[in-house]
Amino acid sequence: MENFTKYANFFYTTLGIEPYSKGVIHQRNELRDRIVFWANVINLSAVLFGNGIYVCIAFKEGKILEAVTVMSYIGFDIVGTSKMIFILWKKPVLNAMITELEEMHPRGKVQEKAFNLQDYLRTCSRISVKYSLLYLILIWTFNLFSIMDYLISEKWLHLRVVGRTLPYAMYLPWELEDSWSFYPLLISQNLAGYTAAAGQISTDLLICAVATMVVMHFKHLSTTLEHHELSGNWERDSRFLADTVRYHERLLRLSDVVNDIFGVPLLLNFMVSSFVICFVGFQMTAGISPDKITKLFLFLISAMSQVYLICHCGQRLADASSGLSVSAYRQNWNHADIRYKSALVLIISRAQKVTYLKATIFLDITRSSMTILLQVSYKFFALLRTMYGN
């Protein structure tokens, strides 16, 4: 099962986070993780504080475009921070969920083939690698753009005077241009940007991995139910039906636990992402330079890809859970005992109540949620354009 979560665990490790217990923990490793985690959190909080003050000053001076730009960065940081905090807060529940998944995980070649384990693992790994690369390209483009522009355009090619600027605008009570503090601040902002990105990548990949495993179990249950050959003997067939119901109930409880762990971060993710997409779109239409448009376009693609990944996982879960009712109907039950047929009707009825990935009680996540998000983002975008025009 570790193969499903290895990419998420890699990014959690770089943040000093152990999302769930993996056995015996050495005291030295635990101390190291705490130091790394709190260093990342304190650094990110300091950068966020500086960004927040800068936004207030920019609005006060009427610099709306600059304020909106920094607000996009703040939204990105808030999502990353919240996901890290909620994972640590829900660690006991996450431990229980992972233990449950490990108990249910197929073992041996025969079970792995029956579950189509390798197909699901390849799909999960492919999504994880592509998504991670996209976000790493995004964050290091933003982190290194200003310093590379300074070194190439000013120092190497002598095209124009760029000056030393930080990747993310923040309030500083001193002049930065000729100060030695530029380099520590540059490193600090680069680490803060990576911390926010890794906080999002790790949790999103964990959601993807868990959702994929739950979908795998739903599909296996559907296939087993559909192709099971009934004996016509009520005692034997009723045992199979009872095992099916217990398996289904276990998956439903597991889905509730997944929503309990990730519900609030997903809701916050959707709320902040709508503003980030709005702010980035506004900046791209406000007459900025082509090099900045390239950065913002990458930012926009990444934000939309994040939301789509979550919506895709939610849609797969909804499809897999509702597919159980179709599989039950397709079973060759014509010559079954009347009691079996009556019980099968109850299973079909329950399976028609779709299991969703939920952003708390406010939103059932499917691909249609992407449409809702874009509609909300466009409304804010239109409002912001109107205010800016006036």
Helices and strands as residue ranges (DSSP letters): H 2-15, H 27-60, H 64-89, H 91-104, H 108-115, H 117-149, I 150-156, H 182-227, H 234-284, H 290-330, H 338-351, E 357-359, E 363-365, H 368-389
